[in-house]
């Protein structure tokens, strides 16, 4: 989502979540333009995975995102629900840009290194997308999930959930250009690390 440069107006969005982020980015830019502060906003897309060394990971025991629901379906021995199959995507299911959380961590380190270079002179605020630049549909995510686990899970098709949209994926060239950063982990890596963490999460959180 972008603002209209002529009016500063933030247009309506299909996604209330995206709109709130655009409002915040516009607010940060206004503050940076009038105060002695510089702002670098990093736009996350859909984080998956965990610390590859299993020192930390997602704290929620029952996450609501697609991969979390797949893991829950596997644990409970039930089919995964594909919510919405009539979206204008290549297979009808929603599409997202899944990025490994450890790649996000690396991007933050890169942003700290490049902060003074990126924000100098009249440039007081910037926004950078952090994603793979490649969309993955829910069906493709399920296929990748089943390729990682020993016993594949089934799926059933259900109606869209209220507020759901077809989704999006990022244009991430700016991150490569400005931060000299590229994702290093694959979707399969993210799924594998998420599964490993899910297996030890309760034990780790009790320590």
N, C-alpha and C positions, 0 to 999 in steps of 0.2 A: 504494500500500500504506500502511496506517496501523497504529498500535499500538492494542491494547486499553487504553483509559485506566484501567480498573480494575486490571489486572494488569501493564501495561507490556509484555505479551507481544507479540512480533511474529509474526503468524500465518504458516503456510506459504504459499509463493507458487509460482505456476506458473513464475515467472521468477527464477532464482537471481540474476541481475543486479539486479533490482528489490529483492530481499531484502537484498543487501549494501548497497545505498544506504539502505534503511530502517534497517538496523542502525547505519550511520554517523550518520544524522540523529538517532537516539535517543541515541547516544553524545555527539554534539555538544550536544544539549539538556541532558543530564545534566551535562556539564562546565560549560556556561554557567550552570547553576543553582547551582553550587558554587564557581565561580572568577570572578575579575574579568575576564571575557572575554564578548564578545557575538558571536553567530554568525548570519549570514544565509546560508542554503543556497539556491542557485539550481538548480532541477531542469531539466537539459537533456532534450529529447526526441530528435529525430533530425536533427542538423545536416546541411545540404547547402549547396552554394554555395562561394564564395571571396570574397576582397576584390574588390569591383566594379572597383577600379583595377588588379587583377592584381599586387599587390605581394606577396601571399602566399596560400596555400591549403593544401589537404590535402597532407601530406608523403608519405603512402604511395602508391607507384606502382600497387599492386594492392589497393585497398580491398575489403573483403568485404561492404559494405552493398549494398542493392539498386541504388541509382543507380550506384555504382562498378562493379557487375557489368554494368549496361546499357552503360556507357561502354566497358568491356572487350569486350563482345559486339560493339559497333559497330566498335571498332578491329580486331578479329579476323575480322569478317565472319561471325559465327556467331549462332544464335538465343539470345535471353536465356532463362534457365530460371526459370520461375515455380515456386518450391518450396512446394507445398501449395496445393490448390485446393478443399479441403472445409472451410474454416474457417467459423464462423457469422458471416460478414460479408456485405455486400450483393452481392458477386460471387464469394465463396468464397476469394479470396486474402487474405493477411495485410494488416493495416491498421496504419499508423503516423502519427505527427504530425511532418511534415517542417518544419523551421524553418531559415531562412537564417542562416548563421553570422554575417553582419553585423548581423542583428537581435539575435542573442545578444550581440554586442559592445556594441550600444547599450543592451541591458538591464543589462549590467554597469556601464556608465557611470551609468545611472539609479540602480542600486543604491548606488553610491558616494555620489551626491548625496543619496539619501534615507536613508542608513544610520542617522544619529543620530536621525532622526525615527521610524523604524520600530523601533529598539531603544533604548528608554529606560525608566526606572523598573523595574518588575517584569518587563517583556518583555525577555528576554535572548537569545531565539532565535526565528527565524522560518524558514519554508520557503515558497518561491514557485516555482510552475511556470512554465517558459518554453516556450511552444509557440503554435501558431496556434489551438488549440481546434477544429481541423477534421481529421478523419482522412482519409487518402488511402490507398486500397488499392494493392497492387502493380500490378494491372491498370490502375488510374487513373494511377499514376506512369508506367507504360510508355506509355500514351496521351499523357500530357503530354510525355514524352521524344520520342516520335515526331513530335509537333507542332512541336518545336523544331529537329530535325535535318532535313537535306535528303533523306536516303534512310532511310525507316523500317526498323527492325530487326524480325525476326520473334520469335516466342516458342514455347517448348515447355513442356508441363506435366510436372512431376516430383513425386516424393513429398516430403513434409515432411522437413526436416532434424531430427535429434535435438535436442531442447531448444527447438525453435521453438514459439511460441504465436501465437494469433490476432493479438495486439498490442493497442494501446490508443492513445488520444489524450487530450490534457490538457484540463482545465478551467482556463483561464488568466485568469479574471476578476480574480483577486487581483493579478496583475501589472499590469493596467490600473489598478486601484484604488489600489494602494500605490506602484507605481513610475511611474505615468502613462506607461506604455509599451504600444505596440501594434506587432505585426510590420508592416513596411513593404514587404517583398519577397514576391513570389508564388512558387509552386512553379516556374513557368516561368522566373522570374528565377534561382532556385537552380540549376535544371538548366543554363540557359545559362551562368551563371558557372562552374559545375563543368566544363562542356565546354571553355570558354575556358582555364581553368587547366590542365586535363589536356593541352591542346595545347602548353603552354609549360612545364609543371612540370619536366621533366628539365633543360631549359635553365636555368631559374631556380635549381634546386638545385645546379647546377654552379658558379654564380657565387660 
